[in-house]
Amino acid sequence: MTVGELYLESLSSGIITPTELSWLTHGQNHFSRLEEATALRLGRLLDQGDIQLGCRLVCSDTLAPQEAAAAGLEEWVEPLGRQPHR
């Protein structure tokens, strides 16, 4: 993932996930000048409320039920620190 891809995805969906935000903040020391400007723009969009902190749900039409459940589990349960039952 690049900062540009994250910017476009967040702008089109109106959502940035906690994982993406964490990646953005931890990698900022290695960004180019353009990536820094893009990250700042993302921060401003968050401050303005144009982008919300949340999760993106995977379209169930493109995934098998087990894959959709696994994607949802990873997005919702793992950030809470709980381990999935196997």
C-alpha positions in Angstrom: 0.0 0.0 0.0 1.2 3.5 -0.7 0.1 6.8 0.8 -1.5 7.7 -2.5 -3.6 4.5 -2.6 -4.7 5.0 1.0 -5.7 8.6 0.2 -7.7 7.6 -2.8 -9.4 4.7 -1.0 -10.2 6.8 2.0 -11.5 9.7 -0.1 -13.7 7.4 -2.2 -15.1 5.4 0.7 -15.1 8.2 3.3 -13.5 5.8 5.8 -10.0 5.2 7.1 -9.4 2.2 9.3 -7.4 2.2 12.6 -4.9 -0.2 11.0 -4.4 2.2 8.0 -4.1 5.2 10.3 -1.5 3.3 12.4 0.5 2.4 9.3 0.4 6.0 8.2 1.6 7.4 11.5 4.3 4.8 12.0 5.7 5.2 8.5 5.8 9.0 8.3 9.5 9.3 8.9 10.2 7.5 5.6 7.7 9.5 3.4 8.8 11.6 0.5 7.7 15.2 0.4 4.7 14.4 -1.7 3.7 11.6 0.6 4.0 13.9 3.6 1.7 16.4 1.9 -0.8 13.7 1.2 -0.7 12.4 4.8 -1.3 16.0 6.0 -4.3 16.3 3.7 -5.7 13.0 5.1 -5.3 14.4 8.6 -7.1 17.6 7.6 -10.0 15.6 6.1 -10.2 13.6 9.3 -10.3 16.8 11.3 -13.0 18.3 9.1 -15.1 15.2 9.3 -15.0 14.4 5.6 -13.3 11.1 6.4 -14.4 9.0 9.4 -12.5 6.5 11.4 -14.1 3.1 11.0 -14.0 -0.1 9.0 -14.8 -1.0 5.4 -17.1 -4.0 5.0 -16.2 -6.4 2.3 -18.8 -7.0 -0.4 -20.3 -10.4 0.3 -21.1 -10.9 -3.4 -17.5 -11.3 -4.3 -16.5 -13.6 -1.5 -17.6 -17.0 -0.3 -19.4 -16.9 3.1 -16.4 -18.3 5.0 -14.0 -15.7 3.4 -16.5 -12.9 4.1 -16.7 -14.0 7.8 -12.9 -14.2 8.0 -12.5 -10.8 6.6 -15.1 -9.4 9.0 -13.4 -11.2 11.9 -10.0 -9.7 11.0 -11.4 -6.2 10.7 -13.5 -6.2 13.9 -12.1 -8.7 16.4 -8.4 -8.5 15.9 -8.1 -4.8 16.6 -9.8 -5.5 19.9 -7.0 -7.9 20.9 -9.1 -11.0 21.0 -7.9 -14.1 19.3 -10.3 -15.9 16.9 -11.4 -19.4 17.9 -10.1 -22.1 15.6 
